Amino acid sequence: MGDPVMTALIEVRDATVRYLSTGQAALGPTSLTVEPGDLSLVSGPSGCGKSTLLRLVNGLIPHAYRAQVTGEILVGGRPVAGRSIRDMSGVVGTMLQDPRKQIVGTTVAAEIAFGPENLGLPRDEIRRRIAEVADRVGISHLLDRATAGLSGGELQMVAFAGVLVMRPKVVVVDEPLANLDPAASLRLMREVRRFVDEGGAAVVVEHRVEEILRFEPTQVLYLEEGSTRYQGSVEGFLAMAPAGHVKLPFATLVARADELPAVPVPPRREGTGGTPRLEYQGVTLGYGTRTVLGDIDLVLGPHERVAVLGPNGAGKSTLLRAAVLLIAASRGQVLVDGSPVADRSILSLATTFGYVFQNPGQALFSATVGQELAFGPRNLGMSPAEIAEESRKVLRAMLLDGEKDIMDRPPRTLSFGQQRRLTVAVALAMRPRTLILDEPTAGQDLHTTTEFIGHALAAESVESVYFITHDVDLALTYADRIVVVDEGRVVADTSPAELARAGDVWSRAGLEATGLVRAVRDHLTDIGPIPHPFDLARRLSLLSRSNPSPQEGTTPS
């Protein structure tokens, strides 16, 4: 007798998807087979069909998204047609790109318990499972916390715990690194890897390929414009992947330096020191009786690019929410352009700061994109002609002008990454002097990130940009200053080049040294601006050709 035939957990055979809400084809003929022990990486530019593929295998199409589907989709060896989401959830557990869309419990413990309760499991079994998964993903300290008060990264870990507690056969995770600090990303992906090693399987959608490769994907599916451009081994993928679209390992960039596209450098705003745009004087911030940040003294200038790094839940978003009165200081004083923020009108703050939320759902409320873009400018007294021109400019800057009938589209019909860029466009339409961006690049491919960040930094009205991010390379490349927040205080306030070498800060704040960080440490001796990774890769490639055995610490010319 031969070996028993192993049934694939997921089989997608020549599937196509056309959404009825837009009439647009989202996925061309695409195939994917996932067996026990597989860790499948799905990558590609924003809007290429990655999330659509996941919706096919977890039942969200057709239950939550109406679409015309062709081809064959099998989950657990059975066709998905006619099956309920509850039936599918016994095989496939899903962590969505936006965790808020799947959080239903008022507390973390209640959220994790939701699925097992619906299965009718005994109370003692539910409690045991909650304790087990909370410990595995490192959120035991959050079990009594209200989900409404969690950071985006904390919510993502809670959502993942809610997936594991159901004990599916395959986990599907959409952009798992989008809202997570490096330490949390490592913890989550280790648990994904352990789940696979224990006999399960996983499908991971991610642009940041560099950070997934350490977990040894068994196959890579690369999509562009809804079609398969590559399917096979990691080695083959690294040889063909367009370097401008996904984040490849820095060593791969050096090896393929001749193929790297040119990267325009956004102009830096010139200006005198003058009055700080935003100043914290002995400020304490928190929610109810819980203090998040204490005794903060910080000055952010009117012509600076400042990145804010730090672990999930450290208070990064809380810090900048105080600039627009989304939270008030319980002690100390927040000043905007030298005046107490509490004395400023909402209209004055709206024209000073263009605030972009981490979750686009908090900012998008109009029926169409056109109405969304017009709302703020109309309240500022702009004419219809000015509003139309401003809308056209900001849509082009955010790479949304090519979307069919974009002005008439409901914002919710856009992809998650497109919704994020729309919120930046909405902020820019108000012509603010300072942009505050909370995780602006989550859900964006590398090309889109490079383009729209460049446009945001070069916007005519914008004098300064303060952005919260977990993307260390983004902070090092685009910021003049980096502020690191951890354990309720500012633990570092320095230049990108100095931070790259500050090993003690990295270890204390749970930051992870990327390939770019290691290259900066090994090859750059000055403390000036850090080049874009593509530019640094080209320099190091030229150096290696001219000197096959460069000495450690050599500075490229």
C-alpha positions as CSV (number, residue, x, y, z in Angstrom):
1,M,0.0,0.0,0.0
2,G,1.2,3.5,-0.8
3,D,1.2,6.5,1.5
4,P,-2.2,8.0,2.2
5,V,-3.1,11.0,0.0
6,M,-3.0,14.2,2.1
7,T,-6.0,16.4,1.5
8,A,-5.1,20.0,0.9
9,L,-6.5,22.4,3.4
10,I,-7.1,25.1,0.7
11,E,-7.4,24.7,-3.0
12,V,-8.0,27.6,-5.3
13,R,-8.2,26.6,-8.9
14,D,-8.3,29.3,-11.6
15,A,-10.4,31.6,-9.5
16,T,-11.6,35.0,-10.8
17,V,-13.5,37.7,-8.8
18,R,-15.5,40.7,-10.0
19,Y,-17.1,42.8,-7.2
20,L,-20.7,43.7,-7.9
21,S,-20.4,47.0,-6.0
22,T,-17.9,48.4,-8.4
23,G,-18.1,46.1,-11.5
24,Q,-14.4,45.9,-11.4
25,A,-12.4,42.6,-11.8
26,A,-10.3,42.2,-8.6
27,L,-8.7,38.9,-9.2
28,G,-7.7,37.1,-12.5
29,P,-7.3,33.4,-12.9
30,T,-5.4,32.6,-9.7
31,S,-4.5,29.2,-8.1
32,L,-3.1,28.4,-4.7
33,T,-2.8,25.1,-2.8
34,V,-2.1,25.0,0.9
35,E,-1.3,21.7,2.7
36,P,-0.5,21.0,6.4
37,G,3.0,22.3,7.1
38,D,2.8,25.1,4.5
39,L,3.5,28.7,5.3
40,S,2.4,30.5,2.1
41,L,3.5,34.1,1.6
42,V,1.2,36.2,-0.7
43,S,2.6,39.5,-1.8
44,G,2.2,42.2,-4.4
45,P,1.4,45.9,-4.9
46,S,-1.5,47.5,-3.1
47,G,-4.8,46.6,-4.8
48,C,-3.4,43.6,-6.6
49,G,-6.0,41.2,-5.3
50,K,-4.3,39.8,-2.1
51,S,-7.1,40.5,0.3
52,T,-9.7,39.3,-2.3
53,L,-7.9,36.0,-2.5
54,L,-8.2,35.7,1.3
55,R,-11.9,36.5,1.2
56,L,-12.4,33.6,-1.1
57,V,-11.0,31.1,1.3
58,N,-12.5,32.4,4.5
59,G,-16.1,32.8,3.2
60,L,-16.2,36.6,3.3
61,I,-17.0,36.3,-0.4
62,P,-20.0,35.9,-0.8
63,H,-21.2,36.4,2.7
64,A,-19.8,39.9,3.3
65,Y,-18.8,41.0,-0.2
66,R,-21.1,40.3,-3.2
67,A,-19.1,39.2,-6.2
68,Q,-19.2,37.2,-9.3
69,V,-16.8,34.2,-8.9
70,T,-15.6,31.6,-11.3
71,G,-13.2,28.7,-10.8
72,E,-13.1,26.3,-7.9
73,I,-12.4,27.0,-4.3
74,L,-12.1,24.1,-1.8
75,V,-11.6,24.5,1.9
76,G,-10.9,21.3,3.9
77,G,-11.6,19.3,0.8
78,R,-15.1,20.6,0.3
79,P,-16.4,23.4,-2.0
80,V,-17.1,26.7,-0.3
81,A,-20.3,27.3,-2.2
82,G,-23.3,27.0,0.1
83,R,-21.3,26.7,3.3
84,S,-21.8,29.1,6.2
85,I,-19.0,31.2,7.7
86,R,-19.4,29.2,10.9
87,D,-18.7,26.0,9.1
88,M,-15.7,27.5,7.3
89,S,-14.3,28.9,10.6
90,G,-13.7,25.3,11.8
91,V,-11.0,25.1,9.0
92,V,-9.9,28.7,8.4
93,G,-9.2,31.3,11.1
94,T,-8.8,34.9,9.8
95,M,-7.0,38.0,11.2
96,L,-8.2,40.9,9.1
97,Q,-6.1,43.8,7.9
98,D,-8.2,46.1,10.1
99,P,-8.7,44.3,13.5
100,R,-11.4,46.7,14.5
101,K,-13.7,45.0,12.0
102,Q,-13.6,41.7,13.9
103,I,-13.5,42.9,17.5
104,V,-17.0,42.4,19.1
105,G,-16.2,41.9,22.8
106,T,-16.1,44.9,25.3
107,T,-13.1,43.5,27.1
108,V,-10.2,41.5,25.9
109,A,-11.2,38.3,27.7
110,A,-14.8,38.7,26.4
111,E,-13.4,39.1,22.9
112,I,-11.3,35.9,23.0
113,A,-14.2,34.0,24.6
114,F,-16.7,35.0,21.9
115,G,-15.8,32.2,19.4
116,P,-15.6,29.3,21.9
117,E,-18.9,30.5,23.5
118,N,-20.6,30.3,20.1
119,L,-19.3,26.7,19.8
120,G,-21.0,25.9,23.1
121,L,-17.8,24.9,24.9
122,P,-17.8,24.3,28.7
123,R,-17.0,27.4,30.7
124,D,-13.8,25.8,32.3
125,E,-12.6,24.8,28.8
126,I,-13.1,28.4,27.6
127,R,-11.2,29.9,30.5
128,R,-8.4,27.4,29.9
129,R,-8.1,28.3,26.2
130,I,-8.2,32.0,27.0
131,A,-5.3,31.7,29.4
132,E,-3.3,29.6,27.0
133,V,-3.6,31.8,23.9
134,A,-3.2,35.0,25.9
135,D,0.1,33.7,27.3
136,R,1.2,32.5,23.8
137,V,0.7,35.9,22.2
138,G,1.8,38.0,25.2
139,I,-1.4,39.7,26.1
140,S,-2.2,38.2,29.5
141,H,-1.8,41.7,31.1
142,L,-4.6,43.0,28.8
143,L,-7.3,40.5,29.6
144,D,-9.3,42.9,31.9
145,R,-8.8,45.9,29.6
146,A,-11.6,47.4,27.5
147,T,-11.0,46.8,23.8
148,A,-12.1,50.3,23.1
149,G,-9.0,51.7,24.9
150,L,-6.5,49.5,23.1
151,S,-3.9,50.7,20.5
152,G,-4.1,49.4,17.0
153,G,-1.3,47.0,17.6
154,E,-2.8,45.7,20.8
155,L,-6.1,45.1,19.0
156,Q,-4.2,43.1,16.3
157,M,-2.7,40.8,18.9
158,V,-6.1,40.4,20.5
159,A,-7.6,39.5,17.1
160,F,-4.9,36.9,16.6
161,A,-5.6,35.4,20.0
162,G,-9.3,35.2,19.0
163,V,-8.2,33.2,15.9
164,L,-6.0,30.8,17.8
165,V,-8.5,30.1,20.5
166,M,-10.8,28.5,17.9
167,R,-8.1,26.0,16.9
168,P,-8.5,26.2,13.1
169,K,-6.5,24.0,10.7
170,V,-5.2,27.0,8.8
171,V,-4.7,30.6,9.8
172,V,-5.0,33.5,7.3
173,V,-3.4,36.8,8.3
174,D,-3.8,39.9,6.3
175,E,-0.9,42.4,6.7
176,P,0.1,41.1,10.2
177,L,3.0,43.6,10.6
178,A,0.9,46.7,9.7
179,N,0.2,48.0,13.2
180,L,2.7,46.0,15.3
181,D,6.0,47.1,16.8
182,P,9.0,45.0,15.9
183,A,8.9,42.9,19.1
184,A,5.2,42.2,18.8
185,S,5.7,41.4,15.1
186,L,8.3,38.9,16.0
187,R,6.1,37.3,18.7
188,L,3.1,37.0,16.3
189,M,5.1,35.5,13.5
190,R,6.8,33.1,15.8
191,E,3.4,31.9,16.9
192,V,2.3,31.6,13.2
193,R,5.4,29.5,12.6
194,R,4.8,27.3,15.7
195,F,1.2,26.8,14.6
196,V,2.5,25.5,11.2
197,D,5.2,23.4,12.8
198,E,2.6,21.7,15.0
199,G,0.7,20.5,12.0
200,G,-1.3,23.5,10.9
201,A,-0.9,25.8,7.9
202,A,-0.8,29.6,7.3
203,V,-1.3,32.1,4.5
204,V,0.3,35.4,5.2
205,V,-0.3,38.5,3.1
206,E,2.5,41.0,3.6
207,H,4.4,43.7,1.7
208,R,7.3,43.7,4.1
209,V,8.8,40.6,2.7
210,E,12.2,41.1,4.5
211,E,10.6,40.5,7.9
212,I,8.6,37.4,6.9
213,L,11.5,35.5,5.3
214,R,13.2,34.6,8.6
215,F,10.1,32.4,9.2
216,E,10.9,30.3,6.1
217,P,7.8,30.4,3.9
218,T,7.4,27.2,1.9
219,Q,6.0,29.1,-1.2
220,V,5.5,32.6,-2.5
221,L,2.6,33.8,-4.6
222,Y,3.2,37.2,-6.1
223,L,0.2,39.1,-7.7
224,E,0.0,42.2,-9.9
225,E,-3.2,43.7,-11.1
226,G,-5.1,40.6,-10.0
227,S,-2.9,38.2,-11.9
228,T,-0.2,35.7,-10.8
229,R,3.2,37.0,-11.8
230,Y,5.2,34.4,-9.8
231,Q,4.5,31.2,-7.8
232,G,7.3,29.1,-6.4
233,S,10.2,29.1,-4.0
234,V,11.6,32.1,-2.0
235,E,14.9,32.0,-3.9
236,G,13.1,32.4,-7.3
237,F,10.9,35.1,-5.9
238,L,13.9,37.2,-4.6
239,A,15.4,36.9,-8.1
240,M,12.3,38.3,-9.8
241,A,10.4,40.5,-7.4
242,P,10.2,44.1,-8.5
243,A,12.3,45.8,-5.9
244,G,10.3,49.0,-6.0
245,H,7.0,47.3,-5.0
246,V,7.8,45.0,-2.0
247,K,10.3,45.4,0.8
248,L,13.1,43.0,0.0
249,P,16.1,42.1,2.3
250,F,18.8,44.8,2.1
251,A,21.3,42.2,0.9
252,T,19.0,41.5,-2.0
253,L,18.9,45.2,-2.8
254,V,22.7,45.3,-2.9
255,A,22.9,42.2,-5.1
256,R,20.3,43.7,-7.6
257,A,21.5,47.3,-7.3
258,D,21.5,47.8,-11.1
259,E,17.8,47.2,-11.2
260,L,16.7,49.6,-8.4
261,P,14.6,52.6,-9.5
262,A,15.6,56.1,-8.9
263,V,14.0,57.6,-5.8
264,P,13.2,61.4,-5.8
265,V,14.3,63.1,-2.6
266,P,11.5,65.3,-1.2
267,P,12.6,68.9,-0.6
268,R,13.3,69.9,2.9
269,R,11.5,72.9,4.2
270,E,13.9,75.8,5.1
271,G,12.9,78.0,8.1
272,T,14.2,79.6,11.2
273,G,13.7,78.1,14.6
274,G,11.1,80.5,15.7
275,T,8.2,79.5,18.0
276,P,7.7,75.8,18.4
277,R,4.8,74.3,16.5
278,L,4.0,71.9,19.3
279,E,5.3,72.0,22.9
280,Y,4.7,69.8,25.9
281,Q,5.6,71.3,29.3
282,G,5.5,68.7,32.1
283,V,2.5,67.0,30.5
284,T,0.6,63.9,31.8
285,L,-1.9,62.2,29.5
286,G,-4.2,59.3,30.1
287,Y,-7.7,57.8,30.0
288,G,-9.8,57.8,33.1
289,T,-7.6,56.7,36.0
290,R,-5.0,55.1,33.7
291,T,-1.9,57.3,33.0
292,V,-0.3,56.6,29.7
293,L,2.4,59.3,29.5
294,G,3.8,61.2,32.4
295,D,5.9,64.4,32.8
296,I,6.5,64.8,29.1
297,D,8.8,67.7,28.1
298,L,9.1,67.9,24.3
299,V,9.4,70.6,21.6
300,L,8.5,69.9,18.0
301,G,9.6,72.6,15.5
302,P,7.6,74.3,12.7
303,H,9.9,73.1,10.0
304,E,10.8,69.5,11.0
305,R,10.0,65.9,10.0
306,V,9.7,64.0,13.3
307,A,9.1,60.3,13.5
308,V,7.7,58.7,16.7
309,L,8.7,55.1,17.4
310,G,7.9,52.8,20.3
311,P,6.2,49.6,21.4
312,N,2.4,49.0,21.0
313,G,0.5,50.8,23.8
314,A,3.5,53.0,24.7
315,G,1.5,56.2,24.1
316,K,2.6,57.3,20.6
317,S,-0.9,58.1,19.4
318,T,-1.9,59.6,22.7
319,L,1.1,62.0,22.5
320,L,0.0,63.5,19.2
321,R,-3.8,63.3,19.9
322,A,-3.1,66.0,22.5
323,A,-2.2,68.4,19.7
324,V,-5.7,68.5,18.4
325,L,-7.6,68.2,21.7
326,L,-8.6,64.6,21.2
327,I,-7.3,64.2,24.7
328,A,-6.6,66.8,27.3
329,A,-3.6,66.9,29.7
330,S,-4.4,66.0,33.3
331,R,-1.3,67.9,34.3
332,G,1.1,70.3,32.6
333,Q,0.4,72.3,29.4
334,V,0.3,71.7,25.6
335,L,1.2,74.7,23.5
336,V,0.5,75.2,19.8
337,D,2.4,78.0,18.2
338,G,3.1,79.4,21.7
339,S,-0.5,79.4,22.9
340,P,-2.3,76.8,25.1
341,V,-4.1,74.3,22.8
342,A,-7.2,74.6,25.0
343,D,-7.5,78.3,23.9
344,R,-7.5,77.4,20.2
345,S,-10.7,77.0,18.2
346,I,-11.4,73.8,16.4
347,L,-11.2,75.6,13.0
348,S,-7.8,77.1,14.0
349,L,-6.5,73.6,14.9
350,A,-7.9,72.1,11.7
351,T,-5.9,74.6,9.6
352,T,-2.8,74.2,11.7
353,F,-2.8,70.4,11.9
354,G,-3.9,67.9,9.3
355,Y,-4.5,64.9,11.6
356,V,-4.7,61.5,9.9
357,F,-6.0,58.7,12.2
358,Q,-4.5,55.2,12.3
359,N,-8.0,53.8,11.4
360,P,-9.5,55.4,8.3
361,G,-13.0,54.4,9.5
362,Q,-12.6,57.2,12.2
363,A,-12.3,59.9,9.5
364,L,-14.5,58.8,6.6
365,F,-18.2,59.5,6.9
366,S,-19.5,61.0,3.6
367,A,-21.4,59.2,0.9
368,T,-18.8,59.8,-1.8
369,V,-15.1,60.5,-2.1
370,G,-16.0,63.9,-3.7
371,Q,-18.1,64.9,-0.7
372,E,-15.4,63.7,1.7
373,L,-12.8,65.9,0.1
374,A,-15.1,68.9,-0.1
375,F,-16.4,68.9,3.5
376,G,-13.4,70.6,5.2
377,P,-12.6,73.1,2.4
378,R,-16.2,74.2,2.2
379,N,-16.2,75.0,5.9
380,L,-13.1,77.1,5.3
381,G,-15.0,79.1,2.7
382,M,-13.3,77.8,-0.5
383,S,-15.2,78.3,-3.7
384,P,-16.5,75.3,-5.7
385,A,-13.8,75.9,-8.3
386,E,-11.1,75.9,-5.6
387,I,-12.5,72.8,-4.0
388,A,-12.5,71.0,-7.4
389,E,-8.9,72.0,-8.1
390,E,-7.7,71.1,-4.6
391,S,-9.5,67.7,-4.8
392,R,-7.8,67.0,-8.1
393,K,-4.4,67.8,-6.7
394,V,-4.6,65.8,-3.6
395,L,-6.1,62.7,-5.3
396,R,-3.2,62.8,-7.8
397,A,-0.7,63.2,-4.9
398,M,-2.2,60.2,-3.1
399,L,-2.2,58.0,-6.3
400,L,-6.0,57.8,-6.3
401,D,-6.7,59.8,-9.5
402,G,-6.5,56.7,-11.7
403,E,-9.4,54.9,-9.9
404,K,-12.5,54.8,-12.1
405,D,-15.2,57.3,-11.2
406,I,-13.2,58.0,-7.9
407,M,-15.2,61.1,-7.0
408,D,-18.5,59.2,-7.1
409,R,-17.2,56.1,-5.2
410,P,-18.3,55.5,-1.6
411,P,-15.1,55.6,0.4
412,R,-15.9,52.1,1.9
413,T,-15.6,50.5,-1.6
414,L,-11.9,51.4,-1.7
415,S,-9.3,49.0,-0.4
416,F,-8.0,49.5,3.1
417,G,-4.7,51.0,1.8
418,Q,-6.6,53.3,-0.5
419,Q,-8.8,54.4,2.3
420,R,-5.7,55.3,4.3
421,R,-4.4,57.4,1.4
422,L,-7.8,59.1,1.0
423,T,-7.7,60.2,4.7
424,V,-4.3,61.8,3.9
425,A,-5.8,63.5,0.8
426,V,-8.7,64.8,3.0
427,A,-6.2,66.3,5.4
428,L,-4.1,67.9,2.6
429,A,-7.3,69.4,1.1
430,M,-7.5,71.6,4.2
431,R,-4.0,73.1,3.4
432,P,-2.6,72.5,6.9
433,R,0.8,73.7,8.0
434,T,1.6,70.5,9.8
435,L,0.6,66.9,9.0
436,I,0.2,64.4,11.8
437,L,0.2,60.9,10.4
438,D,-0.6,57.9,12.5
439,E,0.8,54.7,10.8
440,P,0.3,56.2,7.3
441,T,2.0,53.4,5.4
442,A,0.2,50.4,6.8
443,G,-1.4,48.5,3.9
444,Q,0.8,50.2,1.3
445,D,3.3,48.6,-0.9
446,L,6.8,50.1,-1.1
447,H,6.2,52.0,-4.4
448,T,3.0,53.5,-3.1
449,T,4.7,54.4,0.2
450,T,7.6,56.1,-1.6
451,E,5.3,58.1,-3.9
452,F,2.7,59.3,-1.5
453,I,5.1,60.1,1.4
454,G,7.1,62.1,-1.1
455,H,4.0,64.0,-2.2
456,A,2.9,64.6,1.4
457,L,6.3,66.0,2.4
458,A,6.4,68.2,-0.7
459,A,2.9,69.6,-0.4
460,E,2.8,73.3,-0.8
461,S,1.2,74.3,2.4
462,V,2.9,71.7,4.6
463,E,5.8,73.1,6.7
464,S,6.3,70.1,9.0
465,V,5.3,66.5,9.3
466,Y,5.1,64.4,12.5
467,F,4.4,60.7,11.9
468,I,3.9,57.7,14.1
469,T,5.3,54.5,12.6
470,H,6.5,51.0,13.4
471,D,8.4,50.9,10.1
472,V,11.9,51.6,11.3
473,D,13.4,52.1,7.8
474,L,10.7,54.7,7.0
475,A,11.6,56.7,10.1
476,L,15.4,56.5,9.4
477,T,14.9,57.5,5.8
478,Y,12.4,60.4,6.0
479,A,12.7,61.9,9.5
480,D,15.0,64.7,10.7
481,R,14.5,63.6,14.3
482,I,13.2,60.4,15.9
483,V,11.4,60.4,19.2
484,V,11.2,57.0,21.0
485,V,8.4,56.6,23.5
486,D,8.4,53.7,26.0
487,E,6.9,52.9,29.4
488,G,5.1,56.3,29.6
489,R,8.0,58.6,28.8
490,V,10.3,59.8,26.0
491,V,13.4,57.6,26.1
492,A,15.2,59.0,23.1
493,D,15.1,62.2,21.0
494,T,17.9,62.1,18.4
495,S,18.8,62.1,14.8
496,P,18.2,58.9,12.7
497,A,21.9,58.2,12.2
498,E,22.5,58.5,16.0
499,L,19.5,56.3,16.8
500,A,20.7,53.6,14.4
501,R,23.8,53.2,16.5
502,A,22.1,53.5,19.9
503,G,22.0,49.8,20.8
504,D,20.9,50.4,24.3
505,V,17.7,52.3,23.1
506,W,16.9,49.5,20.6
507,S,17.1,46.8,23.2
508,R,15.2,48.7,25.9
509,A,12.4,49.8,23.5
510,G,12.0,46.5,21.7
511,L,13.1,47.8,18.3
512,E,14.5,45.5,15.7
513,A,17.6,46.2,13.7
514,T,16.7,45.8,10.0
515,G,19.1,45.3,7.2
516,L,19.3,49.0,6.6
517,V,20.1,49.6,10.3
518,R,23.0,47.1,10.1
519,A,24.2,48.7,6.9
520,V,24.2,52.1,8.5
521,R,26.1,50.8,11.5
522,D,28.7,49.0,9.4
523,H,29.2,51.4,6.5
524,L,28.3,55.0,7.4
525,T,30.5,56.9,9.8
526,D,28.9,60.4,9.6
527,I,25.8,61.4,11.4
528,G,24.1,63.2,8.5
529,P,20.8,62.2,6.8
530,I,20.5,58.5,6.0
531,P,20.2,57.8,2.3
532,H,17.1,56.0,0.9
533,P,17.8,52.2,1.1
534,F,18.0,52.0,-2.7
535,D,20.6,54.8,-2.8
536,L,22.7,53.2,0.0
537,A,22.4,49.8,-1.7
538,R,23.8,51.3,-5.0
539,R,26.7,52.9,-3.1
540,L,27.6,49.6,-1.3
541,S,27.3,47.7,-4.6
542,L,29.7,50.0,-6.3
543,L,32.0,49.8,-3.3
544,S,32.1,46.0,-3.3
545,R,32.9,46.0,-7.1
546,S,35.8,48.4,-6.6
547,N,37.0,46.7,-3.4
548,P,35.9,43.0,-3.2
549,S,37.0,42.9,0.5
550,P,36.0,46.2,2.1
551,Q,37.1,46.7,5.7
552,E,34.4,46.8,8.3
553,G,33.2,50.4,8.9
554,T,34.4,51.7,5.5
555,T,32.4,54.7,4.4
556,P,31.3,54.6,0.8
557,S,32.4,57.5,-1.3
